[in-house]
């Protein structure tokens, strides 16, 4: 009887984990869409947030890991430890993306108070494959990718024709040297 109760609780816990994972993924992909409009955002912010969340998860689940270490031996011990570390890293990656959403909105609000800049950028490459339509461009010394499509991309993708065009960005200055892109277009030089 006791085993049936445990298996029902495990099943409920698994359903909760799957539902939570689905919600986290949906929010994360929303964050990725929002993140396309932010140019030159420092990566140290994401890395720091990731490490803080990973450390917090590791500390909060230390007892579970300690029990696993006591009960397992050999290869299964290393497998279980690696599985925990992998699980914590994946969860930390997605949670850090979700926790960046309020920061990104704040960054956008700060940038809306600044004046609009128009920056001409050098186009590095153009991709028009159906699942990966994008423009690689150089914005203030950093190469960035803009996922999107305009018909002119079909004309300039071959034989380096994109070198005769420039990527024009309308943007506002945000926090930590980032820029919030208002709009973009491709024009002949």
VOVO-513534 format. One record per residue (C-alpha): y, x, z; residue in one letter. Coordinates in Angstrom, 3 decimals, decimal comma, padded with zeros to 6 digits. Each point is the difference from the previous one (the first is absolute). Layout:
! VOVO-513534
Y	X	Z	A
...
This chain:
! VOVO-513534
000,000	000,000	000,000	X
002,398	002,792	000,889	X
-000,571	001,683	-003,392	X
000,968	-003,234	-001,824	X
003,294	-000,157	001,900	X
000,703	003,655	-000,870	X
-000,756	-000,537	-003,694	X
002,269	-003,080	-000,117	X
002,799	002,007	001,643	X
-000,554	002,864	-002,437	X
000,119	-002,437	-002,927	X
003,248	-001,500	001,317	X
001,454	003,490	000,484	X
-000,990	000,926	-003,559	X
001,645	-003,143	-001,406	X
003,152	000,775	001,982	X
000,031	003,589	-001,288	X
-000,455	-001,162	-003,598	X
002,751	-002,619	000,328	X
002,336	002,524	001,607	X
-000,796	002,525	-002,737	X
000,806	-002,576	-002,686	X
003,356	-000,820	001,612	X
000,819	003,712	000,364	X
-000,834	000,605	-003,675	X
002,186	-002,889	-001,164	X
002,965	001,195	002,046	X
-000,573	003,576	-001,114	X
000,006	-000,900	-003,693	X
003,219	-001,946	000,575	X
001,410	003,184	001,541	X
-001,054	002,022	-003,057	X
001,910	-002,394	-002,261	X
003,087	000,309	002,198	X
-000,348	003,771	000,075	X
000,437	000,271	-003,814	X
003,732	-000,578	000,361	X
000,472	002,853	002,497	X
000,511	003,400	-001,619	X
-000,353	003,391	001,734	X
-001,080	-001,417	003,350	X
-001,052	002,934	002,230	X
-003,775	000,175	000,403	X
000,271	001,439	003,512	X
000,788	-003,505	001,250	X
-003,336	-001,331	-001,288	X
-001,950	003,027	001,244	X
001,520	-000,163	003,476	X
-000,686	-003,712	000,302	X
-003,569	000,526	-001,264	X
-000,680	002,718	002,591	X
001,455	-002,049	002,860	X
-002,127	-003,033	-000,897	X
-003,114	002,145	-000,548	X
000,474	001,672	003,374	X
000,563	-003,355	001,739	X
-003,159	-001,456	-001,573	X
-002,021	003,057	000,965	X
001,194	-000,113	003,605	X
-000,471	-003,761	000,328	X
-003,564	000,201	-001,359	X
-000,974	003,160	001,843	X
-002,412	-001,872	002,324	X
-001,953	-001,423	-002,954	X
-000,202	003,456	-001,523	X
-001,081	001,511	003,331	X
-002,829	-002,548	000,315	X
-001,124	000,799	-003,538	X
-000,045	003,712	000,800	X
-002,151	-000,587	003,088	X
-002,552	-002,234	-001,748	X
-000,358	001,785	-003,330	X
-001,372	003,419	-000,850	X
-000,210	002,203	-003,060	X
001,182	-001,156	-003,415	X
000,666	-003,571	001,115	X
002,497	001,318	002,561	X
002,023	001,833	-002,665	X
-000,307	-002,957	-002,357	X
001,312	-002,378	002,666	X
002,921	002,278	000,901	X
000,891	000,425	-003,688	X
-000,211	-003,775	-000,475	X
002,389	-000,611	002,909	X
002,468	002,585	-001,312	X
-000,179	-001,454	-003,508	X
000,484	-003,546	001,332	X
003,005	001,064	002,107	X
001,544	001,826	-002,965	X
-000,338	-002,996	-002,332	X
001,406	-002,393	002,590	X
002,846	002,430	000,780	X
000,843	000,356	-003,681	X
000,340	-003,743	-000,510	X
001,765	-000,633	003,310	X
002,538	002,742	-000,683	X
000,759	-001,693	-003,329	X
000,441	-003,339	001,750	X
002,208	001,522	002,685	X
002,220	001,479	-002,718	X
000,937	-003,506	-001,217	X
002,695	-000,598	002,678	X
001,360	003,521	-000,537	X
000,157	-000,571	-003,772	X
001,832	-003,304	000,468	X
002,454	001,695	002,348	X
000,440	002,778	-002,549	X
000,731	-002,593	-002,706	X
002,546	-001,764	002,251	X
001,776	003,299	000,717	X
000,028	000,850	-003,714	X
001,481	-003,386	-000,933	X
003,160	001,026	001,856	X
000,378	003,122	-002,178	X
001,507	000,195	-003,467	X
-002,115	-000,264	-003,134	X
-000,792	003,262	-001,830	X
-001,190	000,409	-003,567	X
-002,231	003,040	-000,490	X
-001,277	001,283	-003,359	X
-003,470	001,464	000,453	X
-002,125	002,127	-002,276	X
-003,217	-001,713	-001,123	X
-003,046	002,200	000,609	X
-002,653	-002,280	-001,520	X
-000,763	-003,594	-000,978	X
-003,285	-001,861	000,411	X
-000,594	-003,343	-001,701	X
-003,661	-000,556	000,831	X
-000,522	-003,630	000,922	X
-000,891	000,703	003,653	X
002,380	002,890	000,534	X
003,338	-000,633	-001,684	X
002,499	002,376	001,487	X
002,759	002,510	-000,559	X
000,025	003,431	001,657	X
003,585	001,112	000,551	X
001,929	002,723	001,794	X
002,383	-001,439	002,616	X
002,207	002,569	001,753	X
-002,626	002,731	-000,197	X
-003,071	-002,114	000,848	X
-002,462	-001,477	-002,470	X
-000,539	-003,711	000,625	X
-002,033	-002,745	-001,630	X
001,294	-003,448	-000,887	X
-002,704	-002,544	-000,745	X
001,323	-002,490	-002,490	X
000,307	-000,653	-003,683	X
002,630	-000,412	-002,681	X
-000,721	-000,201	-003,743	X
001,833	003,281	-000,677	X
-002,788	001,801	001,890	X
-002,403	-000,717	-002,880	X
002,384	001,661	-002,442	X
000,648	003,166	002,008	X
-003,410	000,732	001,539	X
-001,377	002,152	-002,848	X
000,843	003,543	-001,110	X
002,577	000,633	002,718	X
002,488	-002,563	-001,350	X
000,814	-000,866	003,623	X
001,981	003,266	000,182	X
002,679	-001,665	-002,149	X
000,411	-002,745	002,614	X
001,174	-000,140	003,589	X
-001,040	-002,135	002,944	X
003,093	-001,642	001,482	X
-000,202	-001,090	003,620	X
002,470	-002,206	001,866	X
-000,496	000,790	003,673	X
001,573	000,183	003,439	X
-000,323	002,752	002,598	X
-002,372	-000,805	002,876	X
-001,140	001,807	003,128	X
-001,297	003,592	000,096	X
001,023	000,764	-003,575	X
-001,867	-002,925	-001,505	X
001,400	-002,308	-002,674	X
-000,572	-003,704	-000,532	X
-000,444	-000,829	-003,672	X
001,829	-003,117	-001,125	X
-001,015	000,167	-003,671	X
-001,081	002,389	-002,734	X
-000,011	000,276	-003,767	X
-000,877	002,456	-002,734	X
002,685	000,939	-002,522	X
000,384	002,508	-002,811	X
002,015	003,096	000,987	X
